Amino acid sequence: MMRQFELVERVTRYNPDVDENILNKAYVYAMKAHGNQTRASGDPYFTHPLEVAAILTDLKVDTSTIVAALLHDVIEDTSVTREEVERLFGHDIAELVAGLTKLKKLDLVVKEAAQAENLRKLLLAIVSDIRVLLVKLADRLHNMRTLHYVKPEKRQRIAEETNDIYAPLAGRMGMQAMREELEDLAFKTLSPEKHQLIVERLEALRHKLDHMGVSRVGNGDFVATIEREIEATLRNKAIDARVSGRQKAPYSIHRKTERKAIEFEQLSDIYGFRVVVETVEDCYRALGALHTAYSVVPGRIKDYISTPKSNDYRSIHTTVIGPGGQRIEMQIRTKDMNLIAEYGIAAHALYKDGSFVARDEQGHVRLSAESRAYEWLRRTVERLAVGSSPEEFLEHTKLELFHDQVFCLTPKGALIPLPRGATAIDFAYAVHTDVGNQCVGCKINGSLSTLTSKLSNGDEVEIIRSKAQVPPAAWENIAVTGKARYEIRRATRTAVRNQYAGFGRLILQGAFARAGKEFADDKLEAVLKRLARASVEDVLAAVGRNEMKDIDVIKAVYPDWRDERAGVKQPLRRKADSEGWILGRARSGIMFRLAGGKAKNGVALPIRGLKSDLPIRFSPNGGALPGDRIVGILMPDEGIVIYPIHAAALKAFEDQPERWLDVQWNLDADQDMRFPARLELTTINEPGSLAQVTQVIAENDGNIDNLKMSRRSPESTDIAIEIEVWDLKHLNAIIAQLKTKKTISRVRRISE
């Protein structure tokens, strides 16, 4: 266990003005607070916060962060209170410890929905003080280093969570060394056989290359040989450089071979060499010198100095053919760039008398303005307020965390960073949400292209827009970025909601008119609490979806109103007449016989509430199904037409209440009758998409009567299908199955 003076010495190396007294005080206080507590390994529990503090000294963080690391478990795991910590160590440290205590309580190792909500809380906590994240990552790193002491089932869950959340979050914050170690430790737990295989192959390659080093310079270390060669090459060009080599981590090798579907031997960056120089000019001079000395691998030059990554990373990457034909990657950067590459957001911490100087108006500790990684974090947290579900937020955040970028240009020269594999749709949403929602086409490097085209580094993309456009739901399956997927999903939800709200408005306008009452939005606004809705639009949409009855809305607005038609809303008082028919009352007030109606062709229809001597039929376009709420409309020359209550055609009869009949289904248990329904689908133009549609309908015992296809755009096709089903439940099952198919972006029932 690290001794008290050793911790002070570690901090003093990078911060000579450290307050040694507060470090010593925190060391002793935490050690006493944890007392005889032990970890799963059997070690004293205090070794954990001590190791977390040691990890943070490598990141060169401020004294308050080191103290918070020592104390980060005392409130949660001991009898210590927040008030006591504030009294002894001050408000700043108490806030940090309290923030870390909340995060400890989150326990992200849970089911996905809960994990998503907890991730929200995690990001909200760390955005208020970025030092919370530094301690949390160091805490996770030490727990991963000692994971082998934990029970196997819990070990698996912690490793998955580390790989899903903490490792990519460290990478997104620019802390690459910590990311690599977290990934590798998780990989070793989740796939021990694959990890061991890669380790063995790396060891074999190392032995092979070391033998080459012996024959060249009498030294058995291949990496050391190359380091000296590069330094000598640059020294001959009067470039002062520090060169260090490293071997790619097993998990990084596994991920790259899986992603690119290549063999171990095909990797070009198993060995990488970092070249650190003084100035930006020296970076480009060193690039020229190395390209002169070694054969260059075409297409492997990446300039992240002129176009930095979104986590602030800056460097020039190039791949060359080294000794023995081995490909090696060179990373050329200045000392300042190397600091950012090693420590990420921690490198932006500015010190003055042992504390951060970058704070906002509320006193929250921020990073310096140059930190683009922190800007990403802030933007991500801003999206927490827009009302997405926890699962959607988790999906979006994971997509943003796993980020391998390409850089594209707008026609005006603005640089847009995107994940590799992004399409023109992603580009449009990266520019602005409105640009994405309105895009109908694009030009890539001056040529018309499809919106599904994948973008490459340096592409100039011009988006063609139309205000009449609504983004198809199919785009969600095409988009790569979390932002694009989220905005597409939100736009399609909004469009559907607006349709329901419009329908609900029509229903209420007619209902209020029949009741002889005034309908107005301000009257609905006044009774929102009574209707348990947040807005007028919510009320309208609920009525449109048939989640709220129009009569309930009228009663909420006009509490004293009494429905004169209440008889049809309540269970009917029934009696049999001389012929055995049951009598009831229609909406118009006419007495009618409750009996099975007869269609024009003489087939009995399972409807109650119709005059038996009138012919009846279903509306021709997407008629009603058992399970729908239905109404009958008296037609002078046709008898009675049955409509589902949500049919748009009913609008034409709103001012003719005398023609409306309240009717109900009268199905026997052994009823053997199918009913017509219409569906409208939008599919992605891929081979087999129509086959998937027909297969789903067939497998679910549906019968296709008619089918019509029309090309909506180069990417999608609209399909109108007339099918026969048993009832509404049967139709909904088919719709649910269709929605699971990736090639089907939209499915809706049509009732005209």
Secondary structure, DSSP 8 states (H G I E B T S, - for coil): ---HHHHHHHHHHH-TT--HHHHHHHHHHHHHHHTT-B-TTSSBTTHHHHHHHHHHHHTT--HHHHHHHHHTTHHHHSS--HHHHHHHH-HHHHHHHHHHHHHHHH---S-HHHHHHHHHHHHHHHHH-HHHHHHHHHHHHHHHHTGGGS-HHHHHHHHHHIIIIIHHHHHHTT-HHHHHHHHHHHHHHH-HHHHHHHHHHHHHHHHHHHHHHHHHHS-S-HHHHHHHHHHHHHHHTT---EEEEEE--HHHHHHHHHHHT--GGG-S-SEEEEEEESSHHHHHHHHHHHHHHSEE-TT--EETTTS--TTS---EEEEEE-GGG-EEEEEEEEHHHHHHHHHGGGGG--EETTEE--B-TT--B---TT-HHHHHHHHHHHGGGG---HHHHHHHHHHHHS--EEEEE-TT--EEEEETT-BHHHHHHHH-HHHHHHEEEEEETTEEE-TT-B--TT-BEEEEE-TT----TTHHHH--SHHHHHHHHHHHHHHHHHHHHHHHHHHHHHHHHHTT----HHHHHTTHHHHT-SSHHHHHHHHHTTSS-HHHHHHHH-TT---TTHHHHS-----B-TTS-EEEE-TTS-EEEEEEEEETTS-EEEEEEE-TTSEEEE-SSS---TTS-EEEEEETTTEEEEEETT-GGGGGGTT-GGGEEE-EE---TT----EEEEEEEEEES-TTHHHHHHHHHHHTT-EEEEEEEEEEETTEEEEEEEEEESSHHHHHHHHHHHHT-TTEEEEEEE--
